[in-house]
Structure formats: structure tokens, C-alpha cells
Amino acid sequence: MTMTDPIADMLTRIRNGLQARLPVVEVPSSKIKKKLAEILLKEKYIADYKLSEEGSHKKLRIYLKYTPDGRPVISGLKRVSKPGLRVYVGKDKIPRVQNGLGTAILSTSKGILQDKLCRKEGVGGEVLCYIW
């Protein structure tokens, strides 16, 4: 079976890992997923990520983050733009996730950026996902 939406697969693996209280989840690596993991780390949603090469397959290891009392730091992940229905926004219509407490990740002409940077740079693009 071929995968039609690798980003949704990555988000689902993270969601499932958090629900099962796993310390780490592995996803097949790609440039987009690496950039998403970079943003998640920068926004302090995950503890860390590492690239590992086993044979010809590159894997992205995502170290999940929990609060001291054991609750996941990420309370929600939502894929917005899907292969069957792309969602694009202009620079003035960048969504606010959970009244600014969450993060929207967009694919723009300047690369993959979080909503704050899109507003600062003045660029719109494809809304990949929401994280809160």
C-alpha cells in the first residue's frame, strides 16, 4: 500500500505515541518531516529529534515531551491541508490556533514556517497542520 499523506502519518504516529506514553516514535524521514520536527522542537512541543540511517532507509526519531506530572506537552495535532483538499491562506488570513496558544505550520515560498514567522515575513501559503 502506498502512502498518500506522509505528513498525516507522522502526526498520527506522534498522537498514538503520546497516547501510549512512549518516550520516542519513529517515522520514515523526508525533508518536510525534518523541518516539521525542527519547528516542533523550536516551539518546545517535543524534547528532541534525531536522524538515523538503518540501511537505505532514513528514519526520523522524535523524542516526545511530557510535563513533570506525566501529561503530554502536545494536547492536540490536526492535519489541515490534505492531498484531496488543499487549504491555502493569504498573509492576512493566517489562522490563530487556540487564540495564539497553539501553532499553525504553513508551507510558504520561504519554506516551512510557523504562523508567527509567516506574519512577521508577510507571507501566506498552504496550511499544513495545527498543534496545541
N, CA, C and O of each residue as an XYZ file, in Angstrom:
528
protein
N       0.839     -1.196      0.000
C       0.000      0.000      0.000
C       0.879      1.253      0.000
O       1.795      1.373      0.814
N       0.603      2.160     -0.893
C       1.372      3.401     -0.913
C       0.715      4.423      0.001
O      -0.505      4.455      0.161
N       1.548      5.243      0.586
C       1.032      6.250      1.497
C       0.722      7.520      0.720
O       1.575      8.037     -0.002
N      -0.502      8.021      0.869
C      -0.882      9.210      0.123
C      -0.574     10.493      0.892
O      -0.388     11.550      0.289
N      -0.520     10.401      2.232
C      -0.286     11.605      3.027
C       0.727     11.337      4.141
O       0.346     11.019      5.268
N       2.029     11.468      3.821
C       3.071     11.179      4.814
C       3.045     12.111      6.032
O       3.438     11.702      7.124
N       2.591     13.352      5.861
C       2.541     14.287      6.998
C       1.472     13.842      7.989
O       1.697     13.857      9.200
N       0.296     13.440      7.470
C      -0.771     12.939      8.341
C      -0.298     11.695      9.085
O      -0.620     11.503     10.257
N       0.478     10.842      8.386
C       1.020      9.632      9.018
C       1.948     10.010     10.175
O       1.887      9.405     11.245
N       2.806     11.011      9.958
C       3.729     11.451     11.009
C       2.943     11.974     12.219
O       3.246     11.614     13.357
N       1.935     12.822     11.974
C       1.138     13.382     13.060
C       0.401     12.286     13.828
O       0.289     12.343     15.053
N      -0.101     11.291     13.097
C      -0.814     10.183     13.730
C       0.133      9.355     14.601
O      -0.231      8.940     15.701
N       1.342      9.120     14.105
C       2.314      8.357     14.897
C       2.676      9.099     16.186
O       2.830      8.481     17.239
N       2.811     10.433     16.097
C       3.100     11.233     17.291
C       1.913     11.164     18.254
O       2.091     10.962     19.455
N       0.695     11.336     17.715
C      -0.518     11.285     18.530
C      -0.640      9.934     19.243
O      -0.914      9.879     20.441
N      -0.433      8.839     18.484
C      -0.521      7.499     19.073
C       0.567      7.276     20.124
O       0.320      6.665     21.164
N       1.766      7.773     19.847
C       2.877      7.642     20.789
C       2.593      8.357     22.098
O       2.897      7.846     23.176
N       2.004      9.553     21.996
C       1.660     10.320     23.195
C       0.585      9.606     24.003
O       0.632      9.572     25.233
N      -0.390      9.033     23.289
C      -1.474      8.337     23.970
C      -0.955      7.094     24.700
O      -1.440      6.746     25.776
N       0.044      6.429     24.096
C       0.619      5.224     24.697
C       1.764      5.577     25.650
O       2.419      4.687     26.192
N       2.006      6.896     25.854
C       3.071      7.387     26.740
C       4.455      6.862     26.345
O       5.277      6.559     27.208
N       4.705      6.758     25.042
C       6.005      6.284     24.560
C       7.040      7.404     24.675
O       6.701      8.575     24.499
N       8.295      7.061     24.967
C       9.325      8.105     25.032
C       9.756      8.575     23.642
O      10.189      9.716     23.478
N       9.636      7.693     22.636
C      10.118      8.035     21.296
C       9.254      7.362     20.223
O       8.787      6.238     20.407
N       9.046      8.070     19.093
C       8.370      7.464     17.938
C       9.288      7.605     16.724
O      10.081      8.543     16.637
N       9.167      6.659     15.788
C       9.975      6.698     14.574
C       9.081      6.874     13.363
O       8.037      6.232     13.245
N       9.506      7.757     12.460
C       8.791      7.940     11.202
C       9.803      7.908     10.067
O      10.952      8.310     10.251
N       9.386      7.429      8.885
C      10.297      7.498      7.739
C      10.636      8.972      7.480
O       9.762      9.837      7.544
N      11.902      9.247      7.190
C      12.338     10.639      7.083
C      12.100     11.243      5.699
O      12.127     10.548      4.683
N      11.867     12.552      5.692
C      11.835     13.341      4.455
C      12.192     14.771      4.848
O      12.208     15.111      6.032
N      12.477     15.599      3.858
C      12.855     16.982      4.152
C      11.741     17.721      4.891
O      11.999     18.460      5.842
N      10.497     17.515      4.444
C       9.355     18.203      5.077
C       9.200     17.761      6.521
O       9.011     18.590      7.412
N       9.279     16.445      6.759
C       9.104     15.928      8.121
C      10.221     16.414      9.038
O       9.987     16.696     10.213
N      11.453     16.512      8.491
C      12.587     17.005      9.282
C      12.316     18.456      9.683
O      12.556     18.845     10.826
N      11.819     19.242      8.745
C      11.509     20.645      9.012
C      10.373     20.768     10.037
O      10.411     21.637     10.908
N       9.361     19.895      9.929
C       8.267     19.896     10.907
C       8.800     19.588     12.304
O       8.424     20.239     13.278
N       9.684     18.582     12.393
C      10.274     18.206     13.683
C      11.095     19.370     14.240
O      11.094     19.619     15.446
N      11.798     20.083     13.344
C      12.597     21.254     13.741
C      11.696     22.321     14.386
O      12.040     22.890     15.422
N      10.546     22.582     13.761
C       9.605     23.574     14.291
C       9.020     23.099     15.618
O       8.886     23.888     16.554
N       8.669     21.810     15.706
C       8.132     21.257     16.955
C       9.136     21.421     18.090
O       8.760     21.713     19.225
N      10.419     21.230     17.773
C      11.476     21.386     18.779
C      11.617     22.859     19.167
O      11.704     23.192     20.349
N      11.639     23.739     18.156
C      11.780     25.172     18.406
C      10.634     25.718     19.259
O      10.834     26.585     20.109
N       9.427     25.192     19.014
C       8.247     25.637     19.766
C       8.077     24.865     21.080
O       7.085     25.039     21.787
N       9.049     24.016     21.393
C       9.092     23.243     22.650
C       7.950     22.240     22.821
O       7.495     21.997     23.939
N       7.485     21.654     21.698
C       6.446     20.621     21.765
C       7.058     19.225     21.919
O       6.406     18.310     22.422
N       8.320     19.067     21.484
C       8.999     17.773     21.627
C      10.338     17.994     22.329
O      10.860     19.108     22.351
N      10.887     16.919     22.902
C      12.152     17.025     23.625
C      13.325     17.120     22.648
O      14.258     17.890     22.873
N      13.280     16.337     21.562
C      14.385     16.318     20.603
C      13.980     15.485     19.389
O      12.948     14.814     19.400
N      14.808     15.536     18.342
C      14.638     14.613     17.218
C      16.013     14.273     16.669
O      16.935     15.085     16.739
N      16.149     13.067     16.121
C      17.418     12.636     15.550
C      17.156     11.919     14.227
O      16.120     11.279     14.043
N      18.100     12.037     13.327
C      18.027     11.297     12.071
C      18.870     10.044     12.211
O      20.030     10.117     12.618
N      18.299      8.897     11.880
C      19.104      7.677     11.937
C      19.001      6.956     10.601
O      17.937      6.909      9.984
N      20.123      6.395     10.168
C      20.131      5.660      8.910
C      20.342      4.188      9.190
O      21.401      3.777      9.664
N      19.321      3.396      8.891
C      19.465      1.955      9.005
C      19.337      1.405      7.603
O      18.240      1.352      7.046
N      20.459      0.995      7.030
C      20.440      0.527      5.651
C      20.166      1.687      4.713
O      20.781      2.748      4.826
N      19.240      1.483      3.786
C      18.949      2.526      2.803
C      17.838      3.458      3.287
O      17.571      4.487      2.667
N      17.183      3.088      4.412
C      16.066      3.884      4.898
C      16.493      4.863      5.978
O      17.098      4.487      6.982
N      16.160      6.135      5.746
C      16.414      7.145      6.776
C      15.181      7.238      7.650
O      14.054      7.309      7.162
N      15.418      7.238      8.955
C      14.300      7.360      9.893
C      14.486      8.606     10.727
O      15.609      9.024     11.012
N      13.367      9.194     11.116
C      13.375     10.363     11.968
C      12.864      9.898     13.325
O      11.725      9.448     13.452
N      13.719     10.013     14.335
C      13.333      9.612     15.690
C      12.886     10.849     16.441
O      13.659     11.792     16.613
N      11.639     10.849     16.887
C      11.100     12.012     17.592
C      10.932     11.668     19.059
O      10.191     10.751     19.416
N      11.637     12.420     19.915
C      11.577     12.190     21.361
C      10.448     13.041     21.931
O      10.511     14.270     21.916
N       9.420     12.369     22.430
C       8.234     13.067     22.913
C       8.484     13.718     24.272
O       9.344     13.285     25.039
N       7.713     14.761     24.548
C       7.915     15.537     25.765
C       6.660     15.478     26.634
O       5.536     15.598     26.146
N       6.883     15.291     27.931
C       5.775     15.219     28.880
C       6.004     16.215     30.012
O       7.141     16.598     30.288
N       4.921     16.632     30.664
C       5.040     17.527     31.812
C       5.546     16.708     33.005
O       5.494     15.478     32.962
N       6.035     17.365     34.073
C       6.530     16.614     35.239
C       5.502     15.630     35.812
O       5.875     14.591     36.356
N       4.202     15.958     35.688
C       3.200     15.021     36.211
C       2.751     13.984     35.164
O       1.757     13.286     35.361
N       3.491     13.895     34.057
C       3.274     12.810     33.097
C       2.292     13.075     31.973
O       2.015     12.174     31.181
N       1.751     14.297     31.879
C       0.832     14.610     30.777
C       1.630     15.019     29.540
O       2.674     15.660     29.664
N       1.147     14.652     28.338
C       1.854     15.060     27.119
C       1.847     16.588     26.968
O       0.854     17.236     27.298
N       2.939     17.159     26.474
C       3.013     18.598     26.234
C       2.071     18.969     25.079
O       1.434     20.022     25.108
N       1.989     18.101     24.068
C       1.085     18.334     22.937
C      -0.286     17.803     23.317
O      -0.438     16.616     23.606
N      -1.289     18.680     23.318
C      -2.627     18.183     23.643
C      -3.443     17.932     22.382
O      -4.482     17.274     22.439
N      -2.983     18.451     21.237
C      -3.697     18.187     20.001
C      -2.867     18.436     18.754
O      -2.053     19.357     18.709
N      -3.083     17.601     17.737
C      -2.447     17.745     16.427
C      -3.545     17.609     15.388
O      -4.346     16.677     15.460
N      -3.599     18.523     14.418
C      -4.633     18.411     13.401
C      -4.056     18.698     12.024
O      -3.448     19.747     11.810
N      -4.242     17.778     11.096
C      -3.827     17.985      9.709
C      -4.887     18.864      9.061
O      -6.077     18.558      9.139
N      -4.472     19.949      8.426
C      -5.443     20.873      7.848
C      -5.557     20.656      6.344
O      -6.627     20.293      5.855
N      -4.477     20.871      5.607
C      -4.484     20.722      4.162
C      -4.191     19.261      3.833
O      -3.143     18.734      4.206
N      -5.111     18.614      3.139
C      -4.938     17.201      2.803
C      -4.711     17.067      1.290
O      -5.014     17.993      0.538
N      -4.182     15.922      0.840
C      -3.984     15.768     -0.610
C      -5.268     15.964     -1.426
O      -5.214     16.453     -2.555
N      -6.415     15.587     -0.865
C      -7.676     15.742     -1.593
C      -8.268     17.132     -1.481
O      -9.107     17.517     -2.294
N      -7.839     17.891     -0.479
C      -8.385     19.230     -0.269
C      -7.307     20.125      0.326
O      -7.084     20.147      1.537
N      -6.648     20.860     -0.557
C      -5.579     21.754     -0.108
C      -6.189     23.022      0.481
O      -7.209     23.517     -0.001
N      -5.548     23.541      1.534
C      -6.044     24.757      2.176
C      -4.940     25.813      2.118
O      -3.871     25.649      2.707
N      -5.222     26.896      1.396
C      -4.252     27.976      1.268
C      -4.790     29.235      1.937
O      -5.995     29.487      1.925
N      -3.885     30.025      2.525
C      -4.299     31.291      3.126
C      -3.357     32.405      2.673
O      -2.174     32.181      2.415
N      -3.917     33.608      2.585
C      -3.098     34.774      2.274
C      -2.429     35.259      3.551
O      -2.748     34.789      4.643
N      -1.497     36.204      3.414
C      -0.757     36.685      4.589
C      -1.657     37.334      5.648
O      -1.295     37.382      6.823
N      -2.823     37.829      5.236
C      -3.730     38.483      6.190
C      -4.694     37.501      6.855
O      -5.404     37.864      7.794
N      -4.719     36.272      6.375
C      -5.700     35.300      6.873
C      -5.033     34.132      7.612
O      -5.644     33.074      7.759
N      -3.791     34.307      8.078
C      -3.096     33.231      8.780
C      -3.854     32.914     10.073
O      -4.077     33.807     10.891
N      -4.251     31.646     10.264
C      -5.091     31.310     11.419
C      -4.361     31.397     12.756
O      -3.151     31.182     12.837
N      -5.122     31.716     13.798
C      -4.603     31.671     15.166
C      -5.131     30.392     15.799
O      -6.341     30.172     15.847
N      -4.227     29.552     16.283
C      -4.622     28.278     16.879
C      -4.796     28.470     18.381
O      -3.892     28.964     19.055
N      -5.951     28.082     18.903
C      -6.258     28.208     20.331
C      -5.943     29.626     20.849
O      -5.291     29.785     21.881
N      -6.408     30.629     20.131
C      -6.168     32.045     20.481
C      -4.698     32.376     20.672
O      -4.341     33.147     21.562
N      -3.847     31.795     19.837
C      -2.417     32.100     19.904
C      -1.627     31.175     20.812
O      -0.402     31.286     20.878
N      -2.298     30.257     21.520
C      -1.575     29.329     22.389
C      -0.993     28.165     21.588
O      -0.008     27.551     21.999
N      -1.607     27.870     20.448
C      -1.108     26.797     19.595
C      -0.289     27.358     18.447
O      -0.014     28.556     18.391
N       0.097     26.482     17.536
C       0.924     26.878     16.402
C       0.326     26.323     15.118
O      -0.057     25.154     15.056
N       0.248     27.157     14.102
C      -0.126     26.689     12.767
C       1.172     26.585     11.982
O       2.011     27.483     12.053
N       1.348     25.505     11.237
C       2.558     25.350     10.427
C       2.147     25.452      8.961
O       1.260     24.734      8.499
N       2.804     26.355      8.239
C       2.473     26.612      6.842
C       3.648     26.315      5.923
O       4.810     26.490      6.291
N       3.319     25.867      4.727
C       4.329     25.698      3.688
C       4.251     26.943      2.815
O       3.249     27.168      2.136
N       5.309     27.751      2.833
C       5.303     29.030      2.114
C       6.391     29.059      1.050
O       7.149     28.103      0.888
N       6.453     30.162      0.336
C       7.508     30.330     -0.662
C       8.876     30.485      0.014
O       9.915     30.334     -0.630
N       8.864     30.787      1.311
C      10.127     30.935      2.054
C      10.434     29.689      2.880
O      11.252     29.730      3.798
N       9.767     28.577      2.545
C       9.992     27.329      3.273
C       8.860     27.051      4.240
O       7.835     27.732      4.222
N       9.047     26.057      5.078
C       8.020     25.694      6.048
C       8.216     26.537      7.302
O       9.271     26.484      7.935
N       7.199     27.313      7.657
C       7.304     28.249      8.771
C       6.113     28.125      9.714
O       5.034     27.684      9.320
N       6.330     28.526     10.980
C       5.201     28.590     11.904
C       4.475     29.921     11.708
O       5.028     30.868     11.148
N       3.213     29.976     12.184
C       2.361     31.148     11.946
C       2.997     32.476     12.338
O       2.839     33.468     11.627
N       3.721     32.511     13.472
C       4.345     33.768     13.931
C       5.313     34.315     12.889
O       5.304     35.507     12.581
N       6.158     33.420     12.345
C       7.134     33.841     11.340
C       6.460     34.274     10.048
O       6.922     35.202      9.385
N       5.361     33.599      9.685
C       4.631     33.974      8.467
C       4.108     35.397      8.577
O       4.187     36.178      7.629
N       3.566     35.728      9.768
C       3.057     37.089      9.973
C       4.192     38.097      9.893
O       4.047     39.163      9.295
N       5.341     37.748     10.509
C       6.497     38.648     10.521
C       7.051     38.852      9.110
O       7.378     39.971      8.714
N       7.151     37.742      8.354
C       7.710     37.808      6.995
C       6.685     38.334      5.981
O       7.041     38.741      4.875
N       5.407     38.319      6.380
C       4.356     38.773      5.473
C       4.088     37.818      4.331
O       3.878     38.248      3.196
N       4.092     36.503      4.623
C       3.809     35.512      3.582
C       2.663     34.593      4.005
O       2.505     34.272      5.182
N       1.868     34.180      3.017
C       0.833     33.174      3.239
C       1.320     31.873      2.643
O       2.487     31.752      2.268
N       0.422     30.891      2.553
C       0.818     29.620      1.957
C      -0.175     28.528      2.284
O      -1.328     28.791      2.625
N       0.298     27.287      2.172
C      -0.558     26.124      2.440
C      -0.494     25.797      3.935
O       0.592     25.635      4.492
N      -1.652     25.703      4.575
C      -1.703     25.380      5.998
C      -1.531     23.872      6.158
O      -2.436     23.108      5.826
N      -0.368     23.436      6.666
C      -0.106     22.008      6.810
C      -0.828     21.418      8.005
O      -1.558     20.436      7.868
N      -0.632     22.011      9.187
C      -1.247     21.448     10.394
C      -1.321     22.459     11.532
O      -0.680     23.510     11.509
N      -2.133     22.097     12.535
C      -2.233     22.860     13.779
C      -1.697     22.003     14.909
O      -1.899     20.788     14.923
N      -1.011     22.633     15.861
C      -0.530     21.931     17.036
C      -0.855     22.784     18.255
O      -0.634     23.995     18.245
N      -1.370     22.168     19.289
C      -1.632     22.900     20.521
C      -1.461     22.007     21.718
O      -1.641     22.452     22.851
